[in-house]
Amino acid sequence: MSSEDDAAKLPLTERLSHKIWRVRQNAYIELTDKIREELDETSPIFETYSGHILEAAVDKNAPAQEKGLGLVEVYIDRAPKSCIEKTFTPGQIYKIVDSACGGRPKTKVLARDIFLLLLEVEVGDAVVAALLKGCKHRLAKIVSESLSILCDAVKQFGVVAVPVKPILSALPALFDHTDKKVREECNELAATFFRWGLAPVLQPKFADLRSAQRKELESLAEQIAAETEKPKATRVLRSQNPEFGGRAKVPTNASSGSSGANVTPELDPFDLMEPKDLSKVVTEKWFAQLSAKKWSDRRDALDLLIKECADPRIKPAPDGFAELAKYLKKTISKDTNVIVVARAAEATGLLGRGLRKEFSKAARVVIPALLDKFKEKKNFCVAAISTSLDMLHPHVLQLAETLDLIMEAGANPVPQVRSNTLLWAARCLESGQHGLTMRTPHLKKFLHALLGTLEDSSPDVRSAAAKVFGLLVGAIGERALGPFLEKLDPVRLKKVKAFIPKEDAAKADPSARSRSSSNLPATSTSATSSSATSSSTSAGSSTAPSASSARDTVGEPTLTRKRSKRSLVGSKSRKSGGGGRDASDSRSAAAAAPAPPPEMAAEQKYAALLSADQALLAVEPDFVLGDAGQLVPEGLLQKAASSSWQDRV
């Protein structure tokens, strides 16, 4: 049966491997239609023809190979993942790279689609391994095509879905390729990695390149770093695609209101860096040099450690560098040479940057010595200590884990120690990664200590304490810290509010909350609304209802103990000796003002209730749920269902 007509009568399995290419081509088309119509992943068709799939992809005849590659694409799209993993191993995928990546334009496009589809069905490790093997091919056109496919994969799927670590390791060697197109593809792939924020990982690997190439890549990295638009993945894995029953992954830093389909998970470059081993540096001989009598020997020992810690990632030690931390603490605390102290502080920060959580226990040993050394008068030493502490936050220790150490340093008799310690706490809060919640240990004790620090004899300490307090209000919420804010006099309260972030400043101001929540216009042309506005915003905002006072007004219980109906500023102005006259003037002005009409009074009461509900949202869910029983007085639900509109209001 050598003729095509006789071959058409053969079974499909025989026609798929027939010696006549037109017979094979027709068989590929027929099998493609069968698989495309198969919707059940458990169908035996996938196992039956799995052995013929790769044969179709590497067909010797170019037209037949194009149909064979189309068959492979449909097979990958329909087959179960277990069958795909068994069929498409790195060795089998490399056969497609060798056969199709150097073929006709349409063949290369089909092969590219197959590799990207394999990445989508999460066979990425095998695909990357095969393409990296293709980067070592003797034909430059296959090398450049392999690099181009890898670049497309990173652009479309991002650096999280694609296993980029082996690509980053293999890329620097390809810059020395003799073919110009290969080098251009290397530059394009490097630029793609730079856009995804992997420049810190890739640039150290370029140390062995020629100076001209290295400068060109450094210039390229600087240009990309200046770009404001960040890349976004245009394709997702099947496990993250809702159309295939997947669930999109949302990064931990994404806001609660953002959907997983519109955000791209981020990859920490630290996870891709090769760790530096310090075991050959930190030896008994090194410890002896650090304890030498000559200050220059001690400095040289620390300089050697700083040089070795320049790598962004350090290999953890079995003891967590506990012994090294003890020596560094001793050097920082007791060494009489300021240069040695600054070097020890710098080494501590670099160790924390390279070890992260592996250095947390050792960091708690060194941090008290660093804070105490803020008493040093040399500016370069204080700057080195501040830089070191900043390196330890937040990847080594968050602010929530160092409150006890900060309180201990806050009791230091030297004002410079207290102020610089509080400024470090303020920088931790400004980073947004402080880890503080209402249940953080030592938080209540820290707040009480902060109240005392606001009355410190040093103006620098008072200013730093006010900044920390204001940032805490923005981080935790004004409602949670309300009892502590009530204890402040108007002058200190004003200083604290000056440091509250702008988006939280209105929430911390009771009168501002009342005004922003109201449906009334900001300015009114009528005399009645003008007088109502002036009475509600009179001196100190003493008559503006806060969230708790609004609930007391309508007879609803508060979440905590009974709160005063007066706002924070108004209550403190009445308590203070110098504010009695202003308070009485504001009360008389409010009494003299004409009463607002009933409609406006109802709107103001509704606005106060709305602002109170918004304040409740700032409290942690567990705290709200714990007191939810107090929010629904008996008989309230019956009034809400009443036929009378006054009862419902």
C-alpha positions as CSV (number, residue, x, y, z in Angstrom):
1,M,0.0,0.0,0.0
2,S,2.2,2.8,-1.2
3,S,-0.5,5.0,-2.8
4,E,-2.2,7.7,-0.7
5,D,-5.6,6.2,-1.4
6,D,-4.7,2.9,0.0
7,A,-2.9,4.5,3.0
8,A,-6.1,6.4,3.9
9,K,-7.7,3.1,4.8
10,L,-5.1,2.3,7.5
11,P,-5.7,2.9,11.2
12,L,-4.9,6.4,12.5
13,T,-2.0,5.1,14.6
14,E,-0.3,3.7,11.5
15,R,-1.0,6.8,9.4
16,L,0.6,9.0,12.0
17,S,4.0,7.3,11.3
18,H,3.5,6.6,7.5
19,K,6.4,7.1,5.2
20,I,4.4,9.4,2.9
21,W,4.4,12.9,4.3
22,R,1.0,13.8,2.9
23,V,-0.5,10.8,4.7
24,R,1.1,11.9,8.0
25,Q,-0.1,15.5,7.4
26,N,-3.7,14.4,7.0
27,A,-3.4,12.2,10.0
28,Y,-2.1,15.1,12.1
29,I,-5.1,17.2,11.0
30,E,-7.6,14.4,11.8
31,L,-6.1,13.8,15.3
32,T,-6.1,17.5,15.9
33,D,-9.8,17.7,15.3
34,K,-10.5,14.7,17.5
35,I,-8.6,16.1,20.4
36,R,-10.0,19.6,20.0
37,E,-13.5,18.1,20.3
38,E,-12.6,16.1,23.4
39,L,-13.6,18.0,26.6
40,D,-13.0,15.2,29.1
41,E,-9.5,15.2,30.6
42,T,-9.9,11.6,31.6
43,S,-10.5,10.4,28.0
44,P,-8.2,7.6,26.9
45,I,-7.3,9.5,23.7
46,F,-4.6,11.4,25.5
47,E,-2.7,8.3,26.7
48,T,-3.3,6.5,23.4
49,Y,-1.7,9.0,21.2
50,S,0.9,10.5,23.6
51,G,3.7,8.6,21.9
52,H,2.9,10.2,18.5
53,I,2.7,13.8,19.7
54,L,6.4,14.4,19.8
55,E,7.0,12.6,16.5
56,A,4.6,15.1,14.9
57,A,6.5,18.1,16.3
58,V,9.8,17.0,14.9
59,D,8.6,15.8,11.5
60,K,11.3,15.9,8.8
61,N,8.9,17.5,6.3
62,A,8.4,21.2,6.9
63,P,4.6,21.4,5.8
64,A,3.9,18.3,7.8
65,Q,5.8,19.6,10.8
66,E,3.6,22.7,10.8
67,K,0.5,20.6,11.1
68,G,2.3,18.5,13.7
69,L,3.1,21.5,15.8
70,G,-0.6,22.6,15.6
71,L,-1.5,19.1,16.9
72,V,1.0,19.5,19.8
73,E,-0.5,22.8,20.8
74,V,-4.1,21.5,20.9
75,Y,-2.9,18.4,22.8
76,I,-1.2,20.6,25.5
77,D,-4.3,22.7,25.7
78,R,-6.7,19.8,26.3
79,A,-4.6,17.1,28.0
80,P,-4.4,16.7,31.8
81,K,-1.3,18.0,33.5
82,S,-0.1,14.6,34.6
83,C,-0.1,13.4,31.0
84,I,1.7,16.6,29.8
85,E,4.4,16.2,32.4
86,K,5.0,12.6,31.4
87,T,5.2,13.5,27.7
88,F,7.1,16.7,27.7
89,T,10.3,16.1,29.6
90,P,13.3,18.5,29.2
91,G,14.9,16.1,26.7
92,Q,11.8,15.8,24.6
93,I,11.2,19.5,24.6
94,Y,14.8,20.1,23.5
95,K,14.1,18.0,20.4
96,I,11.4,20.6,19.4
97,V,14.0,23.4,20.1
98,D,16.5,21.7,17.9
99,S,14.1,20.9,15.1
100,A,11.7,24.0,15.0
101,C,13.7,27.0,16.3
102,G,15.9,27.1,13.3
103,G,13.1,26.4,10.7
104,R,10.7,28.5,8.7
105,P,9.1,31.6,10.2
106,K,5.7,30.0,10.7
107,T,7.4,26.9,12.2
108,K,9.2,29.2,14.7
109,V,6.0,31.0,15.6
110,L,4.2,27.7,16.3
111,A,7.1,26.4,18.4
112,R,7.1,29.7,20.4
113,D,3.4,29.3,21.1
114,I,4.0,25.7,22.3
115,F,6.7,26.7,24.8
116,L,4.6,29.6,26.2
117,L,1.6,27.3,26.5
118,L,3.8,24.7,28.4
119,L,4.7,27.5,30.7
120,E,1.0,28.3,31.2
121,V,0.2,24.7,32.2
122,E,3.1,24.9,34.7
123,V,5.8,22.8,33.0
124,G,8.1,25.8,33.2
125,D,11.1,24.0,34.7
126,A,11.3,21.6,31.8
127,V,10.8,24.4,29.2
128,V,13.5,26.7,30.7
129,A,15.9,23.8,30.9
130,A,15.4,22.9,27.3
131,L,15.7,26.5,26.1
132,L,18.9,27.0,28.1
133,K,20.3,24.0,26.4
134,G,19.3,25.5,23.1
135,C,21.3,28.6,24.1
136,K,24.4,26.4,23.8
137,H,23.5,25.1,20.3
138,R,26.2,25.3,17.6
139,L,23.8,27.3,15.4
140,A,23.5,31.0,16.3
141,K,20.0,31.2,14.9
142,I,18.8,28.6,17.4
143,V,20.6,30.4,20.2
144,S,19.1,33.7,19.4
145,E,15.6,32.2,19.0
146,S,15.9,30.4,22.4
147,L,16.9,33.7,24.1
148,S,14.0,35.5,22.4
149,I,11.5,32.9,23.6
150,L,12.9,33.2,27.2
151,C,12.5,37.0,26.9
152,D,8.9,36.7,25.8
153,A,8.2,34.3,28.6
154,V,9.4,36.8,31.2
155,K,7.6,39.7,29.6
156,Q,4.3,37.8,29.4
157,F,4.3,35.8,32.7
158,G,6.6,37.8,34.9
159,V,9.5,36.7,37.1
160,V,7.3,34.9,39.5
161,A,5.7,32.3,37.2
162,V,8.9,31.7,35.2
163,P,11.8,30.0,36.9
164,V,14.3,32.8,36.4
165,K,17.1,31.7,38.6
166,P,18.8,29.3,36.1
167,I,18.3,32.0,33.4
168,L,20.1,34.6,35.5
169,S,23.0,32.2,36.1
170,A,23.4,31.4,32.4
171,L,22.9,34.8,30.9
172,P,26.3,36.5,31.6
173,A,28.3,33.8,29.6
174,L,26.2,34.5,26.5
175,F,27.3,38.2,26.3
176,D,30.6,36.9,24.8
177,H,28.9,35.1,21.9
178,T,30.4,35.8,18.5
179,D,27.0,36.4,16.8
180,K,25.7,40.0,17.0
181,K,22.1,39.0,17.1
182,V,22.7,36.7,20.1
183,R,24.3,39.6,22.0
184,E,21.4,41.9,21.1
185,E,18.9,39.3,22.5
186,C,21.1,39.1,25.6
187,N,20.8,42.8,26.1
188,E,17.0,42.7,25.6
189,L,16.7,39.9,28.1
190,A,18.8,41.8,30.6
191,A,16.7,44.9,30.1
192,T,13.6,42.9,30.8
193,F,15.0,41.6,34.1
194,F,16.0,45.2,35.0
195,R,12.4,46.3,34.5
196,W,11.2,43.6,36.8
197,G,13.5,44.9,39.5
198,L,16.2,42.2,39.3
199,A,19.2,44.6,38.6
200,P,20.6,43.9,42.1
201,V,20.8,40.2,41.2
202,L,22.1,40.5,37.7
203,Q,24.6,43.3,37.9
204,P,27.1,41.5,40.2
205,K,27.2,38.7,37.7
206,F,28.6,41.1,35.1
207,A,31.9,41.6,36.9
208,D,33.8,39.4,34.5
209,L,32.5,41.1,31.3
210,R,34.5,43.5,29.3
211,S,34.5,47.0,30.6
212,A,32.7,48.4,27.5
213,Q,29.9,45.8,27.9
214,R,29.7,46.4,31.7
215,K,29.4,50.1,31.2
216,E,26.7,49.7,28.6
217,L,24.6,47.4,30.9
218,E,25.1,49.8,33.8
219,S,23.9,52.7,31.7
220,L,20.9,50.6,30.6
221,A,20.1,49.8,34.2
222,E,20.1,53.5,35.1
223,Q,17.8,54.4,32.2
224,I,15.3,51.7,33.2
225,A,15.5,52.6,36.9
226,A,14.3,56.1,35.9
227,E,11.2,54.7,34.2
228,T,8.0,55.3,36.2
229,E,5.8,52.6,34.6
230,K,6.3,49.2,36.1
231,P,5.8,46.0,34.0
232,K,2.8,43.8,34.4
233,A,2.2,40.2,33.5
234,T,-0.2,39.8,30.6
235,R,-0.7,36.0,31.1
236,V,-1.2,33.9,34.1
237,L,-0.8,30.3,35.0
238,R,-3.7,27.9,34.6
239,S,-3.9,27.5,38.4
240,Q,-4.4,31.3,38.7
241,N,-6.8,31.6,35.8
242,P,-10.5,31.7,36.9
243,E,-11.6,30.4,33.5
244,F,-9.9,27.1,34.3
245,G,-11.0,26.9,37.9
246,G,-7.9,28.7,39.2
247,R,-7.6,31.4,41.8
248,A,-5.5,34.5,41.2
249,K,-2.7,35.2,43.7
250,V,-2.7,38.6,45.3
251,P,0.6,39.9,46.7
252,T,0.8,40.5,50.4
253,N,1.4,44.2,49.9
254,A,-1.7,44.7,47.7
255,S,-4.6,46.6,49.2
256,S,-7.7,44.8,50.4
257,G,-9.8,46.5,47.7
258,S,-7.7,45.4,44.7
259,S,-8.6,42.3,42.8
260,G,-6.2,39.5,42.1
261,A,-6.7,39.8,38.3
262,N,-5.3,43.3,38.2
263,V,-2.2,42.9,40.3
264,T,1.1,41.2,39.6
265,P,2.8,39.2,42.4
266,E,6.2,40.6,43.2
267,L,9.4,38.6,43.5
268,D,12.0,39.5,46.1
269,P,15.4,39.7,44.4
270,F,16.9,38.5,47.7
271,D,15.6,35.0,47.0
272,L,17.5,34.8,43.8
273,M,20.9,35.9,45.1
274,E,23.7,33.5,45.7
275,P,24.6,33.5,49.4
276,K,28.2,34.4,50.5
277,D,29.9,32.1,52.9
278,L,31.6,33.9,55.8
279,S,33.0,30.7,57.5
280,K,36.4,31.2,55.9
281,V,36.6,34.8,57.1
282,V,35.1,34.7,60.6
283,T,37.7,32.3,62.2
284,E,39.5,32.2,65.5
285,K,42.3,34.2,63.9
286,W,39.8,36.9,63.0
287,F,38.4,37.1,66.5
288,A,41.9,37.4,67.9
289,Q,42.6,40.3,65.5
290,L,39.3,42.0,66.6
291,S,40.6,41.8,70.2
292,A,44.1,43.2,69.4
293,K,45.5,46.0,71.4
294,K,46.3,48.2,68.3
295,W,43.2,50.0,67.1
296,S,44.4,49.7,63.5
297,D,44.4,45.9,63.8
298,R,40.8,46.0,65.1
299,R,39.8,48.3,62.3
300,D,41.4,46.1,59.7
301,A,39.5,43.1,61.0
302,L,36.2,44.9,60.7
303,D,37.1,46.3,57.3
304,L,37.7,42.7,56.1
305,L,34.3,41.7,57.5
306,I,32.6,44.7,55.8
307,K,34.2,43.8,52.5
308,E,33.0,40.2,52.7
309,C,29.5,41.3,53.7
310,A,29.2,43.6,50.6
311,D,27.3,40.8,48.9
312,P,23.5,41.3,49.3
313,R,23.0,37.8,50.7
314,I,25.0,35.9,53.3
315,K,24.9,32.2,54.1
316,P,23.5,31.6,57.6
317,A,25.8,30.1,60.2
318,P,24.8,27.1,62.5
319,D,24.9,29.3,65.6
320,G,23.2,32.2,63.9
321,F,26.3,34.3,64.3
322,A,25.7,34.5,68.0
323,E,29.4,34.6,68.9
324,L,30.1,37.3,66.3
325,A,27.2,39.4,67.7
326,K,28.8,39.2,71.2
327,Y,32.1,40.5,69.8
328,L,30.4,43.3,67.9
329,K,28.4,44.3,71.0
330,K,31.6,44.4,73.0
331,T,33.4,46.5,70.4
332,I,30.5,49.0,70.1
333,S,30.1,49.3,73.8
334,K,33.6,49.4,75.1
335,D,36.0,50.3,72.3
336,T,37.6,53.7,72.9
337,N,38.3,54.4,69.3
338,V,35.4,56.0,67.5
339,I,36.5,54.8,64.0
340,V,36.4,51.2,65.3
341,V,33.0,51.7,66.8
342,A,31.6,53.1,63.5
343,R,33.1,50.2,61.6
344,A,31.5,47.7,64.0
345,A,28.1,49.4,63.5
346,E,28.5,49.3,59.8
347,A,29.3,45.6,59.9
348,T,26.3,44.9,62.0
349,G,24.0,46.6,59.5
350,L,25.5,44.6,56.6
351,L,25.1,41.4,58.4
352,G,21.4,42.1,59.1
353,R,20.9,43.1,55.4
354,G,22.5,39.8,54.2
355,L,20.9,37.4,56.8
356,R,17.5,39.0,57.4
357,K,15.5,36.9,59.8
358,E,18.5,34.6,60.4
359,F,20.1,37.5,62.2
360,S,17.1,38.4,64.4
361,K,18.3,36.8,67.7
362,A,21.8,38.2,67.2
363,A,20.4,41.7,66.4
364,R,18.6,41.9,69.7
365,V,22.0,41.4,71.4
366,V,23.6,44.3,69.4
367,I,20.8,46.8,69.2
368,P,21.0,48.0,72.9
369,A,24.7,48.8,72.4
370,L,23.9,50.7,69.2
371,L,21.2,52.8,70.8
372,D,23.4,53.5,73.8
373,K,26.2,54.7,71.6
374,F,24.0,57.5,70.2
375,K,25.7,59.5,73.0
376,E,28.8,59.7,70.9
377,K,29.5,63.3,69.8
378,K,31.1,62.5,66.5
379,N,28.6,62.9,63.7
380,F,30.1,60.2,61.4
381,C,29.7,57.7,64.2
382,V,26.1,58.7,64.9
383,A,25.4,58.5,61.2
384,A,26.9,55.0,61.0
385,I,24.7,53.8,63.9
386,S,21.6,55.3,62.3
387,T,22.3,53.6,59.0
388,S,23.0,50.3,60.7
389,L,19.7,50.4,62.6
390,D,17.8,51.3,59.4
391,M,19.3,48.2,57.7
392,L,17.9,46.0,60.5
393,H,14.4,47.2,59.9
394,P,12.1,45.6,58.7
395,H,13.7,42.4,57.3
396,V,15.5,41.5,60.5
397,L,13.3,43.0,63.2
398,Q,10.1,45.0,62.9
399,L,9.3,47.9,65.2
400,A,6.8,45.7,67.1
401,E,9.6,43.4,68.1
402,T,11.9,46.2,69.4
403,L,9.5,48.3,71.6
404,D,11.1,47.0,74.8
405,L,14.6,47.9,73.6
406,I,13.4,51.4,72.6
407,M,11.8,52.0,76.0
408,E,15.0,50.9,77.7
409,A,17.0,53.4,75.6
410,G,14.3,56.0,76.2
411,A,15.2,56.0,79.9
412,N,18.8,56.9,79.1
413,P,20.0,60.0,80.9
414,V,21.6,61.4,77.7
415,P,19.1,63.4,75.7
416,Q,20.8,62.6,72.4
417,V,20.3,58.9,73.0
418,R,16.6,59.4,73.7
419,S,16.0,61.7,70.7
420,N,17.9,59.6,68.2
421,T,16.2,56.4,69.4
422,L,12.8,58.0,68.9
423,L,13.8,59.2,65.5
424,W,14.7,55.7,64.5
425,A,11.2,54.5,65.7
426,A,9.7,57.3,63.6
427,R,11.6,56.1,60.5
428,C,10.3,52.6,61.2
429,L,6.7,53.9,61.3
430,E,7.2,55.9,58.1
431,S,8.3,52.8,56.3
432,G,4.8,51.3,56.8
433,Q,6.2,47.9,57.7
434,H,6.2,48.3,61.5
435,G,4.0,45.3,62.3
436,L,2.1,47.1,65.1
437,T,-1.4,46.1,66.1
438,M,-3.6,46.7,69.1
439,R,-2.4,43.3,70.5
440,T,1.3,44.1,70.1
441,P,3.2,43.3,73.4
442,H,4.5,46.3,75.2
443,L,2.4,48.7,73.1
444,K,0.4,50.0,76.1
445,K,3.5,50.4,78.2
446,F,5.2,52.1,75.3
447,L,2.4,54.6,74.9
448,H,2.5,55.5,78.6
449,A,6.2,56.1,78.3
450,L,5.6,58.2,75.2
451,L,3.2,60.4,77.2
452,G,6.0,61.1,79.7
453,T,8.5,61.7,77.0
454,L,6.3,64.5,75.6
455,E,7.1,66.4,78.7
456,D,10.9,65.8,78.5
457,S,13.2,68.7,79.4
458,S,14.9,68.5,76.0
459,P,13.1,70.1,73.0
460,D,14.6,67.6,70.6
461,V,13.2,64.7,72.6
462,R,9.8,66.3,72.8
463,S,9.7,66.9,69.1
464,A,10.8,63.3,68.3
465,A,8.2,62.0,70.8
466,A,5.4,64.1,69.1
467,K,6.4,62.7,65.7
468,V,6.3,59.1,66.9
469,F,2.9,59.7,68.6
470,G,1.5,61.3,65.4
471,L,2.7,58.5,63.2
472,L,1.3,55.9,65.7
473,V,-2.1,57.5,65.3
474,G,-1.8,57.1,61.6
475,A,-0.6,53.5,61.9
476,I,-3.0,52.2,64.5
477,G,-6.0,54.6,64.4
478,E,-7.2,57.6,66.4
479,R,-10.1,55.6,67.9
480,A,-7.7,53.0,69.4
481,L,-5.4,55.7,70.8
482,G,-8.2,58.0,71.9
483,P,-7.8,57.4,75.6
484,F,-4.1,58.4,75.3
485,L,-4.9,61.5,73.2
486,E,-7.3,62.7,75.8
487,K,-4.5,63.0,78.3
488,L,-2.7,65.6,76.2
489,D,-3.1,69.3,76.7
490,P,-4.1,71.4,73.7
491,V,-0.5,72.5,72.9
492,R,0.9,69.0,72.9
493,L,-2.1,67.7,71.0
494,K,-1.5,70.2,68.3
495,K,2.1,69.2,68.0
496,V,1.1,65.5,67.7
497,K,-1.5,66.2,65.1
498,A,1.1,68.0,63.0
499,F,2.8,64.7,62.4
500,I,-0.3,62.6,61.6
501,P,-0.2,61.6,57.9
502,K,-2.5,63.8,55.8
503,E,-4.9,61.0,55.0
504,D,-5.4,60.3,58.7
505,A,-5.4,63.9,59.9
506,A,-9.1,64.4,59.2
507,K,-9.9,61.2,61.1
508,A,-8.0,62.4,64.1
509,D,-9.8,65.8,64.2
510,P,-13.3,65.3,65.5
511,S,-14.6,68.5,64.0
512,A,-13.1,67.6,60.6
513,R,-14.7,64.2,60.7
514,S,-18.1,65.8,61.4
515,R,-17.7,68.2,58.5
516,S,-16.4,65.7,56.0
517,S,-19.1,63.1,56.7
518,S,-21.9,65.7,56.4
519,N,-24.0,66.0,53.3
520,L,-24.1,69.8,53.7
521,P,-22.1,71.9,51.3
522,A,-18.8,73.4,52.5
523,T,-20.2,77.0,52.2
524,S,-23.8,78.2,52.2
525,T,-25.3,81.5,51.1
526,S,-28.2,81.3,53.5
527,A,-27.9,83.1,56.9
528,T,-29.3,80.1,58.7
529,S,-26.6,77.6,57.4
530,S,-23.9,80.2,58.0
531,S,-24.8,80.6,61.6
532,A,-25.0,76.9,62.1
533,T,-21.5,76.4,60.5
534,S,-20.0,79.1,62.7
535,S,-21.4,77.6,65.9
536,S,-20.2,74.1,65.0
537,T,-16.7,75.3,64.2
538,S,-16.2,77.8,67.1
539,A,-13.0,78.1,69.2
540,G,-11.3,74.8,69.8
541,S,-14.2,72.9,68.1
542,S,-15.5,72.4,71.6
543,T,-19.1,71.8,70.4
544,A,-18.3,69.5,67.4
545,P,-19.5,66.0,68.2
546,S,-17.0,63.2,68.1
547,A,-17.8,59.6,67.2
548,S,-18.4,58.5,70.8
549,S,-20.4,61.7,71.7
550,A,-22.7,61.2,68.7
551,R,-23.6,57.7,69.9
552,D,-24.1,59.0,73.5
553,T,-26.5,61.7,72.1
554,V,-28.8,59.2,70.5
555,G,-28.7,56.9,73.5
556,E,-26.5,54.2,72.1
557,P,-23.8,52.6,74.2
558,T,-20.1,53.1,73.3
559,L,-17.6,50.3,72.6
560,T,-15.5,51.0,75.7
561,R,-16.1,52.9,79.0
562,K,-18.4,55.9,79.0
563,R,-16.7,58.7,76.9
564,S,-17.2,62.4,77.4
565,K,-19.5,64.1,75.1
566,R,-16.9,66.8,74.5
567,S,-14.2,66.5,71.8
568,L,-10.6,65.8,72.7
569,V,-9.5,69.4,72.2
570,G,-12.5,70.9,73.9
571,S,-12.3,68.7,77.0
572,K,-8.6,69.4,77.5
573,S,-9.1,73.2,77.0
574,R,-11.7,73.1,79.8
575,K,-9.4,71.1,82.1
576,S,-6.4,73.3,81.6
577,G,-6.1,76.4,83.7
578,G,-5.4,78.9,80.9
579,G,-8.3,77.7,78.7
580,G,-11.3,78.5,81.0
581,R,-12.0,81.9,79.4
582,D,-11.8,80.6,75.8
583,A,-14.1,77.7,76.7
584,S,-16.7,79.9,78.4
585,D,-16.5,82.3,75.4
586,S,-17.1,79.4,73.0
587,R,-20.1,78.2,75.1
588,S,-21.6,81.6,75.2
589,A,-21.2,82.0,71.4
590,A,-22.8,78.7,70.8
591,A,-25.7,79.5,73.1
592,A,-26.2,82.9,71.4
593,A,-26.2,81.4,67.9
594,P,-29.6,80.7,66.5
595,A,-30.7,77.0,66.6
596,P,-30.6,75.2,63.2
597,P,-33.9,74.2,61.7
598,P,-35.1,70.6,62.5
599,E,-34.1,69.3,59.0
600,M,-30.5,70.5,59.5
601,A,-30.3,69.2,63.0
602,A,-31.4,65.7,61.7
603,E,-28.8,65.9,59.0
604,Q,-26.1,66.8,61.5
605,K,-27.1,64.0,63.8
606,Y,-27.0,61.6,60.8
607,A,-23.5,62.9,59.8
608,A,-22.3,62.3,63.4
609,L,-23.6,58.8,63.4
610,L,-21.9,58.2,60.0
611,S,-18.6,59.5,61.2
612,A,-18.9,57.2,64.3
613,D,-19.5,54.2,62.0
614,Q,-16.5,55.1,59.9
615,A,-14.4,55.3,63.1
616,L,-15.5,51.8,64.0
617,L,-14.1,50.5,60.7
618,A,-10.6,51.7,61.8
619,V,-10.7,49.3,64.7
620,E,-9.6,45.7,64.3
621,P,-12.3,43.3,63.4
622,D,-11.8,41.1,66.5
623,F,-12.2,44.2,68.7
624,V,-15.4,45.2,67.0
625,L,-16.9,41.8,67.1
626,G,-16.1,41.4,70.8
627,D,-18.2,44.5,71.6
628,A,-20.8,44.1,68.9
629,G,-23.5,43.2,71.4
630,Q,-23.4,46.7,72.9
631,L,-24.1,48.3,69.5
632,V,-27.8,47.1,69.2
633,P,-29.9,48.3,72.2
634,E,-33.0,46.4,73.0
635,G,-36.0,47.6,70.9
636,L,-33.8,49.3,68.2
637,L,-34.6,46.7,65.5
638,Q,-38.4,47.1,66.2
639,K,-38.1,50.9,65.6
640,A,-36.2,50.3,62.4
641,A,-39.1,48.3,61.1
642,S,-41.7,50.7,62.3
643,S,-44.2,52.3,59.9
644,S,-43.5,55.7,61.3
645,W,-40.7,57.5,59.5
646,Q,-39.7,59.4,62.7
647,D,-39.0,56.0,64.4
648,R,-37.0,54.7,61.4
649,V,-34.8,57.9,61.4
